Amino acid sequence: MTTKRIGFTTSLPIEVIYASGNVPIDLNNIFLSHDSTAHIHEAELKGFPRSLCSWIKGNFSAALNSDLDEVIGIVQGDCSNSNSLLEMIKEEGIPVYRFSYPHNREYSLMDREISRLEEHFSVSRKQSIEAKKWLDSIRKKLVELDRLCFLERRVSGKENHLWLVNSSDFQGYPQRFERELDEFLYQARQREPLPTRLRLGYLGVPPIFRDLYDIISGLGGDVIFNEVQRQFSMPYLVEDLVEQYLIYTYPYSVLGRLHDIQEQIQIRKLNGIISYTQAFCHLQIDNLLLKKHISLPFLNLEGDLPEELDSRTILRLESFFEVHA
Ligand code: SF4
C-alpha cells in the first residue's frame, strides 16, 4: 500500500490517519516553517483578497506545494473560511474531505464523525485506539515538558510553544519526534531554572509574529501557559478516543476555553495575559468575552503578516511590562 500524505487545516483525530498507515500534515505548520511571505503572495496571485486572514492564504499555498494526496478541512468547530478554502483546494485538483466537531459536544455525534473518518480510511476503532495509545505515550512526555516550563522553569515559553504546536501532527514522524523530545527533555532537566519577572499566559491561535517570544523574554517575562498550543497536544490523556476530542476546548464555545484558562491561571500562578488575535478572524469576537471575564492585566495583540513585531506593538509590550512587572 502506498503511504498517502494527508493535509489538514486544524487538529482532528490524527489517530485514525496514523492507524491507516498514512501521514497527517498540519498545513499551518508547513506554512510557518517555509517561506510564508511567498505562500501569501502566491494565494493573492490566485485572487485571495488582501483583507483575508493570512493563515487561510498560507494553508491554501501550503496545500498546493506539499505533494498531498488529500486535504481534510474542519468545517465546523474551526474557521468560518474553511468551506470556501476547501472549494479552492478542490478546484486545484486535490481531493478534499470535510470533518465537523459537533457544536453541542454530543458524544454520539462525535463518535459518528470519527467512525465516518475511520470508514474513509478503512480503519477499525480498535486500530485507532492502538494508535492513540502510541501517541499518548508521546503526549505524556509533552505533559512533562509543560510541567518543566511552568513549575520548574527549565523550559522556556518559546520552546514550550514550539513543541506543543508541532504535536498537532508530530511532524508526520512520531518516532523521530519522540526521539528528539527525549533528547530535549534530558538536556532541559540539567538546566538552571530561568529567572522570570512576569509569568504570562498566551491565549489564542499561535502567533504569526516571528519574534514574539524572544521580545517577551528580552523584557524579562516569559510565557508560562500556551493555551491553544497545549490543547493541540491533547494533554488530558483520557482513554476514550471520542472523549478526547470532546474535552479538547478549541473547537467549541469560548466558555469552555475560559474555564480551562481560569484553571490554568491558578495552577500556573500567572500575573498577566497576552491575548493574540489574527487580523480578519472571527475569534476576535471570542476575545471580547475572554477580556471581560479574566481579571488579570490583559494585553491584546493583533497580527496580520508573518513578520517581526512592529515598533508600535513592541512599545505596547514595553508599557505593559513597565506597569505590571
Ligand atoms: S486565525 Fe481565524 S480566520 Fe484565520 S484560519 Fe484561524 S480561525 Fe480562520
py3Dmol code that shows the C-alpha trace and the ligand (Angstrom):
import py3Dmol

protein = """\
ATOM      1  CA  MET A   1       0.000   0.000   0.000  1.00  0.00           C
ATOM      2  CA  THR A   2       1.361   3.449  -0.863  1.00  0.00           C
ATOM      3  CA  THR A   3       1.584   5.892   2.007  1.00  0.00           C
ATOM      4  CA  LYS A   4      -0.581   8.946   1.424  1.00  0.00           C
ATOM      5  CA  ARG A   5       0.137  12.452   2.606  1.00  0.00           C
ATOM      6  CA  ILE A   6      -2.979  13.888   4.194  1.00  0.00           C
ATOM      7  CA  GLY A   7      -3.020  17.639   4.832  1.00  0.00           C
ATOM      8  CA  PHE A   8      -5.370  19.124   7.414  1.00  0.00           C
ATOM      9  CA  THR A   9      -6.384  22.625   8.466  1.00  0.00           C
ATOM     10  CA  THR A  10      -6.575  22.215  12.249  1.00  0.00           C
ATOM     11  CA  SER A  11      -6.309  19.419  14.825  1.00  0.00           C
ATOM     12  CA  LEU A  12      -8.506  16.399  14.246  1.00  0.00           C
ATOM     13  CA  PRO A  13      -8.300  12.712  15.272  1.00  0.00           C
ATOM     14  CA  ILE A  14      -4.906  12.036  13.693  1.00  0.00           C
ATOM     15  CA  GLU A  15      -5.020   8.632  15.415  1.00  0.00           C
ATOM     16  CA  VAL A  16      -7.219   7.469  12.522  1.00  0.00           C
ATOM     17  CA  ILE A  17      -4.751   8.674   9.887  1.00  0.00           C
ATOM     18  CA  TYR A  18      -1.758   7.102  11.636  1.00  0.00           C
ATOM     19  CA  ALA A  19      -3.743   3.858  12.109  1.00  0.00           C
ATOM     20  CA  SER A  20      -4.319   3.775   8.343  1.00  0.00           C
ATOM     21  CA  GLY A  21      -0.573   3.938   7.697  1.00  0.00           C
ATOM     22  CA  ASN A  22      -0.820   7.389   6.106  1.00  0.00           C
ATOM     23  CA  VAL A  23       0.919  10.611   7.145  1.00  0.00           C
ATOM     24  CA  PRO A  24      -1.046  13.568   8.589  1.00  0.00           C
ATOM     25  CA  ILE A  25       0.373  17.001   7.815  1.00  0.00           C
ATOM     26  CA  ASP A  26      -0.748  20.157   9.598  1.00  0.00           C
ATOM     27  CA  LEU A  27      -0.849  22.826   6.884  1.00  0.00           C
ATOM     28  CA  ASN A  28      -0.373  25.610   9.436  1.00  0.00           C
ATOM     29  CA  ASN A  29       2.997  24.202  10.460  1.00  0.00           C
ATOM     30  CA  ILE A  30       4.079  23.882   6.821  1.00  0.00           C
ATOM     31  CA  PHE A  31       3.013  27.473   6.173  1.00  0.00           C
ATOM     32  CA  LEU A  32       5.035  28.935   9.038  1.00  0.00           C
ATOM     33  CA  SER A  33       8.114  26.772   8.670  1.00  0.00           C
ATOM     34  CA  HIS A  34       8.559  27.531   4.949  1.00  0.00           C
ATOM     35  CA  ASP A  35       8.657  30.819   3.056  1.00  0.00           C
ATOM     36  CA  SER A  36       5.393  32.132   4.492  1.00  0.00           C
ATOM     37  CA  THR A  37       5.502  35.501   2.730  1.00  0.00           C
ATOM     38  CA  ALA A  38       5.817  33.727  -0.625  1.00  0.00           C
ATOM     39  CA  HIS A  39       2.886  31.481   0.327  1.00  0.00           C
ATOM     40  CA  ILE A  40       0.683  34.502   0.987  1.00  0.00           C
ATOM     41  CA  HIS A  41       1.788  36.162  -2.227  1.00  0.00           C
ATOM     42  CA  GLU A  42       1.011  33.009  -4.220  1.00  0.00           C
ATOM     43  CA  ALA A  43      -2.528  32.860  -2.791  1.00  0.00           C
ATOM     44  CA  GLU A  44      -3.103  36.539  -3.547  1.00  0.00           C
ATOM     45  CA  LEU A  45      -1.987  35.963  -7.140  1.00  0.00           C
ATOM     46  CA  LYS A  46      -4.732  33.316  -7.331  1.00  0.00           C
ATOM     47  CA  GLY A  47      -7.198  36.009  -6.281  1.00  0.00           C
ATOM     48  CA  PHE A  48      -7.415  35.615  -2.493  1.00  0.00           C
ATOM     49  CA  PRO A  49      -8.208  39.090  -1.096  1.00  0.00           C
ATOM     50  CA  ARG A  50      -5.731  41.088   0.942  1.00  0.00           C
ATOM     51  CA  SER A  51      -8.416  41.513   3.583  1.00  0.00           C
ATOM     52  CA  LEU A  52      -8.489  37.796   4.417  1.00  0.00           C
ATOM     53  CA  CYS A  53      -6.711  36.028   7.275  1.00  0.00           C
ATOM     54  CA  SER A  54      -3.121  35.152   6.328  1.00  0.00           C
ATOM     55  CA  TRP A  55      -3.429  31.635   7.756  1.00  0.00           C
ATOM     56  CA  ILE A  56      -6.103  30.821   5.171  1.00  0.00           C
ATOM     57  CA  LYS A  57      -3.897  32.042   2.322  1.00  0.00           C
ATOM     58  CA  GLY A  58      -0.941  30.224   3.858  1.00  0.00           C
ATOM     59  CA  ASN A  59      -2.902  26.986   4.203  1.00  0.00           C
ATOM     60  CA  PHE A  60      -4.006  27.218   0.591  1.00  0.00           C
ATOM     61  CA  SER A  61      -0.479  27.604  -0.777  1.00  0.00           C
ATOM     62  CA  ALA A  62       0.909  25.033   1.652  1.00  0.00           C
ATOM     63  CA  ALA A  63      -1.675  22.545   0.373  1.00  0.00           C
ATOM     64  CA  LEU A  64      -0.630  23.195  -3.221  1.00  0.00           C
ATOM     65  CA  ASN A  65       3.085  22.875  -2.508  1.00  0.00           C
ATOM     66  CA  SER A  66       3.233  19.850  -0.212  1.00  0.00           C
ATOM     67  CA  ASP A  67       2.689  16.951  -2.579  1.00  0.00           C
ATOM     68  CA  LEU A  68      -0.576  15.978  -0.868  1.00  0.00           C
ATOM     69  CA  ASP A  69      -2.998  13.197  -1.747  1.00  0.00           C
ATOM     70  CA  GLU A  70      -5.902  14.750   0.126  1.00  0.00           C
ATOM     71  CA  VAL A  71      -6.799  17.672   2.389  1.00  0.00           C
ATOM     72  CA  ILE A  72      -9.114  17.365   5.377  1.00  0.00           C
ATOM     73  CA  GLY A  73     -10.819  20.618   6.295  1.00  0.00           C
ATOM     74  CA  ILE A  74     -12.524  21.177   9.620  1.00  0.00           C
ATOM     75  CA  VAL A  75     -15.769  22.801   8.564  1.00  0.00           C
ATOM     76  CA  GLN A  76     -17.398  23.042  11.980  1.00  0.00           C
ATOM     77  CA  GLY A  77     -15.504  23.964  15.107  1.00  0.00           C
ATOM     78  CA  ASP A  78     -12.680  25.864  13.485  1.00  0.00           C
ATOM     79  CA  CYS A  79     -12.748  28.593  10.925  1.00  0.00           C
ATOM     80  CA  SER A  80     -15.597  30.373   9.174  1.00  0.00           C
ATOM     81  CA  ASN A  81     -13.493  30.339   5.978  1.00  0.00           C
ATOM     82  CA  SER A  82     -12.857  26.574   5.855  1.00  0.00           C
ATOM     83  CA  ASN A  83     -15.600  25.584   3.426  1.00  0.00           C
ATOM     84  CA  SER A  84     -14.545  28.142   0.840  1.00  0.00           C
ATOM     85  CA  LEU A  85     -10.883  27.248   1.323  1.00  0.00           C
ATOM     86  CA  LEU A  86     -11.699  23.587   0.611  1.00  0.00           C
ATOM     87  CA  GLU A  87     -13.545  24.522  -2.563  1.00  0.00           C
ATOM     88  CA  MET A  88     -10.480  26.403  -3.787  1.00  0.00           C
ATOM     89  CA  ILE A  89      -8.183  23.476  -2.958  1.00  0.00           C
ATOM     90  CA  LYS A  90     -10.515  21.058  -4.752  1.00  0.00           C
ATOM     91  CA  GLU A  91     -10.504  23.357  -7.778  1.00  0.00           C
ATOM     92  CA  GLU A  92      -6.711  22.866  -7.903  1.00  0.00           C
ATOM     93  CA  GLY A  93      -7.213  19.104  -8.268  1.00  0.00           C
ATOM     94  CA  ILE A  94      -6.589  17.932  -4.688  1.00  0.00           C
ATOM     95  CA  PRO A  95      -9.365  15.744  -3.200  1.00  0.00           C
ATOM     96  CA  VAL A  96     -10.908  17.148  -0.020  1.00  0.00           C
ATOM     97  CA  TYR A  97     -12.758  15.679   2.959  1.00  0.00           C
ATOM     98  CA  ARG A  98     -14.879  17.578   5.480  1.00  0.00           C
ATOM     99  CA  PHE A  99     -14.687  16.896   9.211  1.00  0.00           C
ATOM    100  CA  SER A 100     -17.008  18.525  11.788  1.00  0.00           C
ATOM    101  CA  TYR A 101     -16.852  18.913  15.539  1.00  0.00           C
ATOM    102  CA  PRO A 102     -20.408  18.707  16.925  1.00  0.00           C
ATOM    103  CA  HIS A 103     -21.425  22.134  18.091  1.00  0.00           C
ATOM    104  CA  ASN A 104     -23.164  20.847  21.248  1.00  0.00           C
ATOM    105  CA  ARG A 105     -20.339  18.459  22.225  1.00  0.00           C
ATOM    106  CA  GLU A 106     -22.657  15.477  21.969  1.00  0.00           C
ATOM    107  CA  TYR A 107     -20.893  12.147  22.453  1.00  0.00           C
ATOM    108  CA  SER A 108     -22.912  10.206  19.852  1.00  0.00           C
ATOM    109  CA  LEU A 109     -22.296  12.846  17.149  1.00  0.00           C
ATOM    110  CA  MET A 110     -18.534  12.926  17.808  1.00  0.00           C
ATOM    111  CA  ASP A 111     -18.493   9.131  17.796  1.00  0.00           C
ATOM    112  CA  ARG A 112     -20.280   9.101  14.431  1.00  0.00           C
ATOM    113  CA  GLU A 113     -17.913  11.676  12.949  1.00  0.00           C
ATOM    114  CA  ILE A 114     -14.863   9.646  14.000  1.00  0.00           C
ATOM    115  CA  SER A 115     -16.480   6.462  12.618  1.00  0.00           C
ATOM    116  CA  ARG A 116     -17.062   8.238   9.312  1.00  0.00           C
ATOM    117  CA  LEU A 117     -13.377   9.193   9.222  1.00  0.00           C
ATOM    118  CA  GLU A 118     -12.416   5.595  10.069  1.00  0.00           C
ATOM    119  CA  GLU A 119     -14.579   4.305   7.226  1.00  0.00           C
ATOM    120  CA  HIS A 120     -12.953   6.792   4.862  1.00  0.00           C
ATOM    121  CA  PHE A 121      -9.519   5.434   5.766  1.00  0.00           C
ATOM    122  CA  SER A 122     -10.647   1.763   6.131  1.00  0.00           C
ATOM    123  CA  VAL A 123      -9.622   1.632   9.768  1.00  0.00           C
ATOM    124  CA  SER A 124     -11.377  -0.055  12.712  1.00  0.00           C
ATOM    125  CA  ARG A 125     -11.936   1.627  16.068  1.00  0.00           C
ATOM    126  CA  LYS A 126      -9.602  -0.929  17.608  1.00  0.00           C
ATOM    127  CA  GLN A 127      -6.813   0.224  15.272  1.00  0.00           C
ATOM    128  CA  SER A 128      -7.482   3.890  16.084  1.00  0.00           C
ATOM    129  CA  ILE A 129      -7.294   3.134  19.790  1.00  0.00           C
ATOM    130  CA  GLU A 130      -3.987   1.323  19.308  1.00  0.00           C
ATOM    131  CA  ALA A 131      -2.659   4.417  17.515  1.00  0.00           C
ATOM    132  CA  LYS A 132      -3.996   6.584  20.343  1.00  0.00           C
ATOM    133  CA  LYS A 133      -2.085   4.534  22.944  1.00  0.00           C
ATOM    134  CA  TRP A 134       1.092   5.010  20.939  1.00  0.00           C
ATOM    135  CA  LEU A 135       0.596   8.774  20.511  1.00  0.00           C
ATOM    136  CA  ASP A 136      -0.465   9.171  24.155  1.00  0.00           C
ATOM    137  CA  SER A 137       2.861   7.716  25.273  1.00  0.00           C
ATOM    138  CA  ILE A 138       4.492  10.685  23.485  1.00  0.00           C
ATOM    139  CA  ARG A 139       1.862  13.172  24.705  1.00  0.00           C
ATOM    140  CA  LYS A 140       2.672  12.096  28.265  1.00  0.00           C
ATOM    141  CA  LYS A 141       6.213  13.354  27.699  1.00  0.00           C
ATOM    142  CA  LEU A 142       4.806  16.667  26.445  1.00  0.00           C
ATOM    143  CA  VAL A 143       2.857  16.998  29.683  1.00  0.00           C
ATOM    144  CA  GLU A 144       6.196  16.614  31.455  1.00  0.00           C
ATOM    145  CA  LEU A 145       7.754  19.244  29.162  1.00  0.00           C
ATOM    146  CA  ASP A 146       4.910  21.616  30.018  1.00  0.00           C
ATOM    147  CA  ARG A 147       5.467  20.928  33.743  1.00  0.00           C
ATOM    148  CA  LEU A 148       9.172  21.729  33.324  1.00  0.00           C
ATOM    149  CA  CYS A 149       8.059  25.054  31.835  1.00  0.00           C
ATOM    150  CA  PHE A 150       5.506  26.211  34.397  1.00  0.00           C
ATOM    151  CA  LEU A 151       6.710  24.528  37.570  1.00  0.00           C
ATOM    152  CA  GLU A 152      10.475  24.095  37.327  1.00  0.00           C
ATOM    153  CA  ARG A 153      11.093  26.823  34.720  1.00  0.00           C
ATOM    154  CA  ARG A 154      13.704  24.748  32.926  1.00  0.00           C
ATOM    155  CA  VAL A 155      11.866  25.073  29.593  1.00  0.00           C
ATOM    156  CA  SER A 156      11.168  28.486  28.071  1.00  0.00           C
ATOM    157  CA  GLY A 157       7.787  29.667  26.797  1.00  0.00           C
ATOM    158  CA  LYS A 158       9.116  29.647  23.235  1.00  0.00           C
ATOM    159  CA  GLU A 159      10.347  26.050  23.485  1.00  0.00           C
ATOM    160  CA  ASN A 160       7.057  25.052  25.077  1.00  0.00           C
ATOM    161  CA  HIS A 161       5.174  26.751  22.222  1.00  0.00           C
ATOM    162  CA  LEU A 162       7.229  25.025  19.509  1.00  0.00           C
ATOM    163  CA  TRP A 163       6.957  21.507  20.947  1.00  0.00           C
ATOM    164  CA  LEU A 164       3.245  21.765  21.664  1.00  0.00           C
ATOM    165  CA  VAL A 165       2.340  23.348  18.335  1.00  0.00           C
ATOM    166  CA  ASN A 166       4.226  20.627  16.462  1.00  0.00           C
ATOM    167  CA  SER A 167       2.389  17.893  18.345  1.00  0.00           C
ATOM    168  CA  SER A 168      -0.706  18.575  16.206  1.00  0.00           C
ATOM    169  CA  ASP A 169       0.785  16.162  13.636  1.00  0.00           C
ATOM    170  CA  PHE A 170       4.034  15.041  15.337  1.00  0.00           C
ATOM    171  CA  GLN A 171       5.670  16.453  12.188  1.00  0.00           C
ATOM    172  CA  GLY A 172       4.488  13.377  10.302  1.00  0.00           C
ATOM    173  CA  TYR A 173       7.043  11.130  12.085  1.00  0.00           C
ATOM    174  CA  PRO A 174       6.079  10.349  15.700  1.00  0.00           C
ATOM    175  CA  GLN A 175       9.113   8.077  16.223  1.00  0.00           C
ATOM    176  CA  ARG A 176      11.530  10.851  15.248  1.00  0.00           C
ATOM    177  CA  PHE A 177       9.515  13.422  17.204  1.00  0.00           C
ATOM    178  CA  GLU A 178       9.745  11.229  20.319  1.00  0.00           C
ATOM    179  CA  ARG A 179      13.495  10.635  19.914  1.00  0.00           C
ATOM    180  CA  GLU A 180      14.133  14.381  19.659  1.00  0.00           C
ATOM    181  CA  LEU A 181      11.775  15.060  22.555  1.00  0.00           C
ATOM    182  CA  ASP A 182      13.609  12.560  24.779  1.00  0.00           C
ATOM    183  CA  GLU A 183      16.887  14.258  23.957  1.00  0.00           C
ATOM    184  CA  PHE A 184      15.422  17.719  24.628  1.00  0.00           C
ATOM    185  CA  LEU A 185      13.933  16.655  27.981  1.00  0.00           C
ATOM    186  CA  TYR A 186      17.241  15.128  29.035  1.00  0.00           C
ATOM    187  CA  GLN A 187      19.060  18.415  28.299  1.00  0.00           C
ATOM    188  CA  ALA A 188      16.346  20.588  29.859  1.00  0.00           C
ATOM    189  CA  ARG A 189      16.449  18.712  33.175  1.00  0.00           C
ATOM    190  CA  GLN A 190      20.163  19.656  33.550  1.00  0.00           C
ATOM    191  CA  ARG A 191      19.488  23.403  33.244  1.00  0.00           C
ATOM    192  CA  GLU A 192      19.241  26.025  35.948  1.00  0.00           C
ATOM    193  CA  PRO A 193      15.721  27.495  36.328  1.00  0.00           C
ATOM    194  CA  LEU A 194      15.039  30.556  34.161  1.00  0.00           C
ATOM    195  CA  PRO A 195      14.580  33.855  36.032  1.00  0.00           C
ATOM    196  CA  THR A 196      11.134  35.301  35.211  1.00  0.00           C
ATOM    197  CA  ARG A 197       9.846  38.749  36.189  1.00  0.00           C
ATOM    198  CA  LEU A 198       6.336  38.351  34.771  1.00  0.00           C
ATOM    199  CA  ARG A 199       4.561  34.993  34.367  1.00  0.00           C
ATOM    200  CA  LEU A 200       2.312  35.331  31.341  1.00  0.00           C
ATOM    201  CA  GLY A 201      -0.454  33.312  29.756  1.00  0.00           C
ATOM    202  CA  TYR A 202      -0.644  33.371  25.966  1.00  0.00           C
ATOM    203  CA  LEU A 203      -4.205  32.954  24.639  1.00  0.00           C
ATOM    204  CA  GLY A 204      -5.471  32.400  21.124  1.00  0.00           C
ATOM    205  CA  VAL A 205      -4.208  30.809  17.936  1.00  0.00           C
ATOM    206  CA  PRO A 206      -0.401  30.568  17.620  1.00  0.00           C
ATOM    207  CA  PRO A 207       1.149  33.944  16.758  1.00  0.00           C
ATOM    208  CA  ILE A 208       2.034  34.776  13.184  1.00  0.00           C
ATOM    209  CA  PHE A 209       4.778  37.081  14.546  1.00  0.00           C
ATOM    210  CA  ARG A 210       8.229  35.543  14.251  1.00  0.00           C
ATOM    211  CA  ASP A 211       9.799  37.020  17.368  1.00  0.00           C
ATOM    212  CA  LEU A 212       7.062  37.495  19.965  1.00  0.00           C
ATOM    213  CA  TYR A 213       8.509  35.014  22.471  1.00  0.00           C
ATOM    214  CA  ASP A 214      12.017  36.469  22.118  1.00  0.00           C
ATOM    215  CA  ILE A 215      10.769  40.016  22.700  1.00  0.00           C
ATOM    216  CA  ILE A 216       8.805  38.915  25.788  1.00  0.00           C
ATOM    217  CA  SER A 217      11.793  37.142  27.309  1.00  0.00           C
ATOM    218  CA  GLY A 218      14.014  40.130  26.413  1.00  0.00           C
ATOM    219  CA  LEU A 219      11.710  42.247  28.582  1.00  0.00           C
ATOM    220  CA  GLY A 220      12.206  39.858  31.488  1.00  0.00           C
ATOM    221  CA  GLY A 221       8.966  37.900  31.276  1.00  0.00           C
ATOM    222  CA  ASP A 222       8.024  34.552  29.855  1.00  0.00           C
ATOM    223  CA  VAL A 223       5.001  32.652  28.640  1.00  0.00           C
ATOM    224  CA  ILE A 224       4.173  30.039  31.252  1.00  0.00           C
ATOM    225  CA  PHE A 225       0.935  28.947  29.606  1.00  0.00           C
ATOM    226  CA  ASN A 226       0.400  28.467  25.867  1.00  0.00           C
ATOM    227  CA  GLU A 227      -3.330  27.946  25.787  1.00  0.00           C
ATOM    228  CA  VAL A 228      -4.260  26.654  22.313  1.00  0.00           C
ATOM    229  CA  GLN A 229      -0.885  25.007  21.662  1.00  0.00           C
ATOM    230  CA  ARG A 230      -1.394  22.982  24.866  1.00  0.00           C
ATOM    231  CA  GLN A 231      -4.819  21.957  23.587  1.00  0.00           C
ATOM    232  CA  PHE A 232      -3.210  20.699  20.359  1.00  0.00           C
ATOM    233  CA  SER A 233      -1.108  18.339  22.481  1.00  0.00           C
ATOM    234  CA  MET A 234      -4.253  16.644  23.920  1.00  0.00           C
ATOM    235  CA  PRO A 235      -2.885  16.874  27.470  1.00  0.00           C
ATOM    236  CA  TYR A 236      -5.742  15.147  29.310  1.00  0.00           C
ATOM    237  CA  LEU A 237      -4.651  11.614  28.326  1.00  0.00           C
ATOM    238  CA  VAL A 238      -8.140  10.127  28.713  1.00  0.00           C
ATOM    239  CA  GLU A 239      -8.542   6.555  27.478  1.00  0.00           C
ATOM    240  CA  ASP A 240     -11.596   7.152  25.328  1.00  0.00           C
ATOM    241  CA  LEU A 241     -10.837   8.477  21.835  1.00  0.00           C
ATOM    242  CA  VAL A 242     -14.249  10.153  21.478  1.00  0.00           C
ATOM    243  CA  GLU A 243     -13.970  11.853  24.850  1.00  0.00           C
ATOM    244  CA  GLN A 244     -10.508  13.172  23.978  1.00  0.00           C
ATOM    245  CA  TYR A 245     -11.998  15.190  21.132  1.00  0.00           C
ATOM    246  CA  LEU A 246     -14.887  16.394  23.289  1.00  0.00           C
ATOM    247  CA  ILE A 247     -12.731  17.797  26.078  1.00  0.00           C
ATOM    248  CA  TYR A 248     -10.378  19.434  23.590  1.00  0.00           C
ATOM    249  CA  THR A 249     -11.560  23.038  24.087  1.00  0.00           C
ATOM    250  CA  TYR A 250     -10.594  24.826  20.860  1.00  0.00           C
ATOM    251  CA  PRO A 251     -13.480  23.750  18.551  1.00  0.00           C
ATOM    252  CA  TYR A 252     -16.267  24.559  20.979  1.00  0.00           C
ATOM    253  CA  SER A 253     -17.748  27.506  22.871  1.00  0.00           C
ATOM    254  CA  VAL A 254     -15.343  30.129  24.178  1.00  0.00           C
ATOM    255  CA  LEU A 255     -16.777  29.447  27.641  1.00  0.00           C
ATOM    256  CA  GLY A 256     -15.071  26.036  27.672  1.00  0.00           C
ATOM    257  CA  ARG A 257     -11.807  27.750  26.787  1.00  0.00           C
ATOM    258  CA  LEU A 258     -12.422  30.281  29.538  1.00  0.00           C
ATOM    259  CA  HIS A 259     -12.918  27.523  32.118  1.00  0.00           C
ATOM    260  CA  ASP A 260      -9.595  25.915  31.124  1.00  0.00           C
ATOM    261  CA  ILE A 261      -7.824  29.298  31.163  1.00  0.00           C
ATOM    262  CA  GLN A 262      -9.153  30.233  34.620  1.00  0.00           C
ATOM    263  CA  GLU A 263      -7.998  26.891  35.978  1.00  0.00           C
ATOM    264  CA  GLN A 264      -4.507  27.258  34.489  1.00  0.00           C
ATOM    265  CA  ILE A 265      -4.199  30.858  35.742  1.00  0.00           C
ATOM    266  CA  GLN A 266      -4.445  29.460  39.281  1.00  0.00           C
ATOM    267  CA  ILE A 267      -2.261  26.390  38.748  1.00  0.00           C
ATOM    268  CA  ARG A 268       0.495  28.344  36.970  1.00  0.00           C
ATOM    269  CA  LYS A 269       0.297  31.460  39.154  1.00  0.00           C
ATOM    270  CA  LEU A 270       0.076  33.807  36.171  1.00  0.00           C
ATOM    271  CA  ASN A 271       0.489  37.580  36.549  1.00  0.00           C
ATOM    272  CA  GLY A 272      -0.823  38.695  33.180  1.00  0.00           C
ATOM    273  CA  ILE A 273      -2.343  37.697  29.865  1.00  0.00           C
ATOM    274  CA  ILE A 274      -1.252  38.283  26.283  1.00  0.00           C
ATOM    275  CA  SER A 275      -4.223  37.514  24.087  1.00  0.00           C
ATOM    276  CA  TYR A 276      -3.390  37.170  20.414  1.00  0.00           C
ATOM    277  CA  THR A 277      -5.899  37.691  17.640  1.00  0.00           C
ATOM    278  CA  GLN A 278      -5.375  37.393  13.928  1.00  0.00           C
ATOM    279  CA  ALA A 279      -6.494  40.210  11.657  1.00  0.00           C
ATOM    280  CA  PHE A 280      -9.785  39.408   9.894  1.00  0.00           C
ATOM    281  CA  CYS A 281     -10.526  36.456  12.221  1.00  0.00           C
ATOM    282  CA  HIS A 282     -13.929  35.771  13.777  1.00  0.00           C
ATOM    283  CA  LEU A 283     -12.185  34.700  17.018  1.00  0.00           C
ATOM    284  CA  GLN A 284     -11.678  38.408  17.737  1.00  0.00           C
ATOM    285  CA  ILE A 285     -15.265  38.310  18.978  1.00  0.00           C
ATOM    286  CA  ASP A 286     -14.492  35.473  21.427  1.00  0.00           C
ATOM    287  CA  ASN A 287     -11.593  37.562  22.638  1.00  0.00           C
ATOM    288  CA  LEU A 288     -14.066  40.203  23.873  1.00  0.00           C
ATOM    289  CA  LEU A 289     -15.528  37.661  26.281  1.00  0.00           C
ATOM    290  CA  LEU A 290     -12.110  36.455  27.415  1.00  0.00           C
ATOM    291  CA  LYS A 291     -11.141  40.037  28.213  1.00  0.00           C
ATOM    292  CA  LYS A 292     -14.399  40.663  30.051  1.00  0.00           C
ATOM    293  CA  HIS A 293     -14.138  37.591  32.285  1.00  0.00           C
ATOM    294  CA  ILE A 294     -10.411  37.440  33.036  1.00  0.00           C
ATOM    295  CA  SER A 295      -9.409  39.688  35.892  1.00  0.00           C
ATOM    296  CA  LEU A 296      -5.618  39.700  35.275  1.00  0.00           C
ATOM    297  CA  PRO A 297      -3.819  42.512  33.364  1.00  0.00           C
ATOM    298  CA  PHE A 298      -4.784  41.782  29.763  1.00  0.00           C
ATOM    299  CA  LEU A 299      -2.966  42.880  26.619  1.00  0.00           C
ATOM    300  CA  ASN A 300      -4.498  42.149  23.241  1.00  0.00           C
ATOM    301  CA  LEU A 301      -2.081  41.928  20.303  1.00  0.00           C
ATOM    302  CA  GLU A 302      -3.247  41.649  16.734  1.00  0.00           C
ATOM    303  CA  GLY A 303      -1.089  40.194  13.964  1.00  0.00           C
ATOM    304  CA  ASP A 304      -1.575  40.087  10.224  1.00  0.00           C
ATOM    305  CA  LEU A 305       1.516  39.007   8.278  1.00  0.00           C
ATOM    306  CA  PRO A 306       4.361  36.594   9.130  1.00  0.00           C
ATOM    307  CA  GLU A 307       6.944  39.168  10.145  1.00  0.00           C
ATOM    308  CA  GLU A 308       8.801  40.622  13.123  1.00  0.00           C
ATOM    309  CA  LEU A 309       6.896  42.675  15.679  1.00  0.00           C
ATOM    310  CA  ASP A 310       6.337  46.267  14.553  1.00  0.00           C
ATOM    311  CA  SER A 311       7.584  49.138  16.737  1.00  0.00           C
ATOM    312  CA  ARG A 312       4.087  50.076  17.940  1.00  0.00           C
ATOM    313  CA  THR A 313       3.446  46.560  19.250  1.00  0.00           C
ATOM    314  CA  ILE A 314       6.864  46.474  20.919  1.00  0.00           C
ATOM    315  CA  LEU A 315       6.067  49.795  22.633  1.00  0.00           C
ATOM    316  CA  ARG A 316       2.741  48.418  23.874  1.00  0.00           C
ATOM    317  CA  LEU A 317       4.539  45.382  25.287  1.00  0.00           C
ATOM    318  CA  GLU A 318       7.157  47.579  26.966  1.00  0.00           C
ATOM    319  CA  SER A 319       4.448  49.714  28.597  1.00  0.00           C
ATOM    320  CA  PHE A 320       2.654  46.563  29.760  1.00  0.00           C
ATOM    321  CA  PHE A 321       5.853  45.385  31.445  1.00  0.00           C
ATOM    322  CA  GLU A 322       6.542  48.804  32.972  1.00  0.00           C
ATOM    323  CA  VAL A 323       3.129  48.877  34.602  1.00  0.00           C
ATOM    324  CA  HIS A 324       2.793  45.239  35.677  1.00  0.00           C
ATOM    325  CA  ALA A 325       6.253  43.715  36.207  1.00  0.00           C
TER     326      ALA A 325
END
"""
ligand_1 = """\
8
SF4
S -6.852 32.704 12.505
Fe -9.091 32.766 12.463
S -9.678 33.306 10.367
Fe -7.523 32.649 10.379
S -7.566 30.470 9.867
Fe -7.561 30.631 12.102
S -9.716 30.617 12.705
Fe -9.638 31.072 10.487
"""
view = py3Dmol.view(width=600, height=400)
view.addModel(protein, "pdb")
view.setStyle({"model": 0}, {"cartoon": {"style": "trace"}})
view.addModel(ligand_1, "xyz")
view.setStyle({"model": 1}, {"stick": {}})
view.zoomTo()
view.show()
